[in-house]
Amino acid sequence: MDYLICKQCKTNIPKGYKFCPECGAPVESARPEEQENDLAQTIRRVEPPRYGRVRLEALPEGHLIEHRYEVRQKLGQGGFGAVYRVLDRKMGIDKALKIIPEAVLNDMEAMADLRREARVMIGLNHPGIVRLYDLHDSGEIQFLDMEYIEGETLSALKLKNPERRLAESEVLEIGLKIAEVLEYAHNKGVIHRDLKPQNIMLTAEGEVKVMDFGIAETVRASMSRVVNTLSSGTLVYMSPEQIRGREVGKETDIYSFGALVYELLAGHPPFYRGDITYQVLNEVPREIGGVSEGMNALLRRCLEKEYEQRYRKFKEIRDDIVRIQTGVSIKSESRAEKQIEKKISKEVPPEMYGSEATSKHPAKTDRKKRSGKPIMIILSIILAIIIIWLIDSYKKDIPESYQSTPAKSDTHTEMVFIEGGTFQMGDVWGDGEGDEKPVHTVTVSDFWLGKYEVTVAEFEKFISTTGYQTDAEKGDGSYCWTGREWEKKVGVNWRCDAQGNVRKSSELNHPVIHVSWNDAVAYCDWLSKKTGQNYRLPTEAEWEYAARGGNKSRGYQYSGSNNLDEVGWYDHNSGIRTHPVGQKRPNELGLYDMSGNVWEWCEDWYSSEYYQKSPQIDPQGPSSGTHRVLRGGSWLITPIYVRCSNRNHYVPAGRDPNSGFRLARTE
């Protein structure tokens, strides 16, 4: 006979096993002399094992789960539960099994969350993500069936070093790979929520493998409900909004990424002693000695307390890591100094553009003047002359039909005929936000679109002719927000200056701002009656089709170029102000400033899910809503929000210093 019979559960035990593969009892408990002679008794008779009979934290080598997974060794024990390396006898490969703790199994809410997260993880297919093959939640032992990785965690890698820290060059390489993985996941709409060194493996070949997207956090939340506490091992990597219990987004992963990179460089997380919760919420991490200024700048932006001040996407982090590796400096200003949050309708009320906001956005003109040496003054003059000469030479290379001509104060904006056509609308480049998806086919009919954004001079004519009272005037009695501290410090060229005087004519060629959707529609109605033609705002589909270059499109990410500086004013080159229309290079259709300068109102109501049900031919947007669409980005927005496919929205009566409009017309 080549097997023994377990005395406890009567299971056949293959020769050489030290423990029963079903119940875990030692082989010594099944002696040959105690075996029954009846052949029927040699047939396997198994009573289903229960958790009370098997110690999930100490499954012995050789233990067989579901008659398929043979335990080879225990890999670890953490907040999730026991993790085992097993042989999948059916597939003939090693796998990792994560045993689901009883506390989670008894929590119906946690199990529902776990099933949802498992479905998401199974759909992730990236070489830098540990694959989840299946969730077994109905057997005798319930577990996650996962890819087994030969390697070590970043936490273990750090501890191998005598100083318990890694060199900056090594951290940059690892960080670049982690950022690539997280960028992929975020583009799929998946947030990790528990990023830390223990959840990242490094293979023998140096490849990064990220584990437990969403799943570890789900289990941790369930365990905290049971024991009424948080895992301190996770707390040191949690973002402020996570600690406050708020809804979390991509920015939470960016904070955790910063915390784990900080630990790899410094040997410890940003906050790891004392009242960690208080420190995460209130204190600024110390800079790390012995690393580059660029790296410290990157960490500062990742670890900002307010999520809107951090990097917005991991692509931005990857770009800055490459700059650090190549010795190119990166800007160290916080996001608060660089831009106002794009989603104004959700985060920033109109009042925040007044004096209360200015303390967070100091004007460049208020910074201390530097007493340069005479030689620097001379060099500056020479440089200015060279720049002017280059600009003049550049403009000569632009076809005459594309040259900017100032908009006249007594006429409406010049219109460009847009021949209709079919295009792919949405995030065709793969780095956009959720409301830019799915990419879908759209056909638009012929229409006309303003060559320029409507200017202050043009809107001034409308006001002086009709006496129209704008939403800004209705809201606070001042169309141009006269005397507001923000206006004084930033010095934006609005309709009137800080004293309430109408600006000189050379400044009236700036795009009009502080106009609501209602104001823009009123202007269109007035111009239609005046001219007898049908002026209106463009639909969102028309706007994107024209911004991409219509049927002359060359596939640029911005309107007219992949180099935003060529075609648009945005936060890095605007000097924190609007600029006269038509100064940058136009797009393929001869349209100016479709990217940057000011956000442009569109006709449509906004819905983040509209692309899922949009008609193919001349879509008009949802039939109703609370917000209207804005497109194109502005002078205070980063490049990611200036892409042709990016969408914004605001209430129809809302107005701010970076929103204007452009005319459309149908025959």
Stockholm file with secondary structure:
# STOCKHOLM 1.0

chainA/1-667         MDYLICKQCKTNIPKGYKFCPECGAPVESARPEEQENDLAQTIRRVEPPRYGRVRLEALPEGHLIEHRYEVRQKLGQGGFGAVYRVLDRKMGIDKALKIIPEAVLNDMEAMADLRREARVMIGLNHPGIVRLYDLHDSGEIQFLDMEYIEGETLSALKLKNPERRLAESEVLEIGLKIAEVLEYAHNKGVIHRDLKPQNIMLTAEGEVKVMDFGIAETVRASMSRVVNTLSSGTLVYMSPEQIRGREVGKETDIYSFGALVYELLAGHPPFYRGDITYQVLNEVPREIGGVSEGMNALLRRCLEKEYEQRYRKFKEIRDDIVRIQTGVSIKSESRAEKQIEKKISKEVPPEMYGSEATSKHPAKTDRKKRSGKPIMIILSIILAIIIIWLIDSYKKDIPESYQSTPAKSDTHTEMVFIEGGTFQMGDVWGDGEGDEKPVHTVTVSDFWLGKYEVTVAEFEKFISTTGYQTDAEKGDGSYCWTGREWEKKVGVNWRCDAQGNVRKSSELNHPVIHVSWNDAVAYCDWLSKKTGQNYRLPTEAEWEYAARGGNKSRGYQYSGSNNLDEVGWYDHNSGIRTHPVGQKRPNELGLYDMSGNVWEWCEDWYSSEYYQKSPQIDPQGPSSGTHRVLRGGSWLITPIYVRCSNRNHYVPAGRDPNSGFRLARTE
#=GR chainA/1-667 SS CCEEECTTTCCEEETTCSBCTTTCCBGGGSCGGGSCCCHHHHSCCCCCCCTTTSCGGGCCTTCEETTTEEEEEEEEECSSCEEEEEEETTTTEEEEEEECCHHHHTCHHHHHHHHHHHHHHHTCCCTTBCCEEEEECSSSSCEEEEECCCEEEHHHHHHHSTTSCCCHHHHHHHHHHHHHHHHHHHHTTCCCSCCCGGGEEEETTSCEEECCTTHHHHHHHHHHHHHTSCCHHHHTTCCHHHHTTCCCCHHHHHHHHHHHHHHHHHSSCSSCSSCHHHHHHHCCCCCCTTSCHHHHHHHHHHTCSSGGGSCSCHHHHHHHHHHHHTTCCCCCCCHHHHCCCSCHHHHCCGGGGSHHHHTTSCCGGGSCCCCCCHHHHHHHHHHHHHHHHHHHHHHHTSCGGGSCCCCCTTSCCCEEEECCEEEEESCTTSCCCGGGCSCEEEEECCEEEESSCCBHHHHHHHHHHHCCCCHHHHHHSCTTCTTCHHHHHHCCCCSBCTTSCBCCGGGTTSBCCSCCHHHHHHHHHHHHHHHSSEEECCCHHHHHHHHTTGGGCCCCSBTTBSCHHHHCCCTTTSCSSCCCTTCSCCCTTSCCCSSSSSEEEEEEECCTTGGGTCCSBSCCCCSCCSCEEEESCCTTSCGGGSSTTCCEEECTTCCCTTEECCCEEEC
#=GC SS_cons         CCEEECTTTCCEEETTCSBCTTTCCBGGGSCGGGSCCCHHHHSCCCCCCCTTTSCGGGCCTTCEETTTEEEEEEEEECSSCEEEEEEETTTTEEEEEEECCHHHHTCHHHHHHHHHHHHHHHTCCCTTBCCEEEEECSSSSCEEEEECCCEEEHHHHHHHSTTSCCCHHHHHHHHHHHHHHHHHHHHTTCCCSCCCGGGEEEETTSCEEECCTTHHHHHHHHHHHHHTSCCHHHHTTCCHHHHTTCCCCHHHHHHHHHHHHHHHHHSSCSSCSSCHHHHHHHCCCCCCTTSCHHHHHHHHHHTCSSGGGSCSCHHHHHHHHHHHHTTCCCCCCCHHHHCCCSCHHHHCCGGGGSHHHHTTSCCGGGSCCCCCCHHHHHHHHHHHHHHHHHHHHHHHTSCGGGSCCCCCTTSCCCEEEECCEEEEESCTTSCCCGGGCSCEEEEECCEEEESSCCBHHHHHHHHHHHCCCCHHHHHHSCTTCTTCHHHHHHCCCCSBCTTSCBCCGGGTTSBCCSCCHHHHHHHHHHHHHHHSSEEECCCHHHHHHHHTTGGGCCCCSBTTBSCHHHHCCCTTTSCSSCCCTTCSCCCTTSCCCSSSSSEEEEEEECCTTGGGTCCSBSCCCCSCCSCEEEESCCTTSCGGGSSTTCCEEECTTCCCTTEECCCEEEC
//
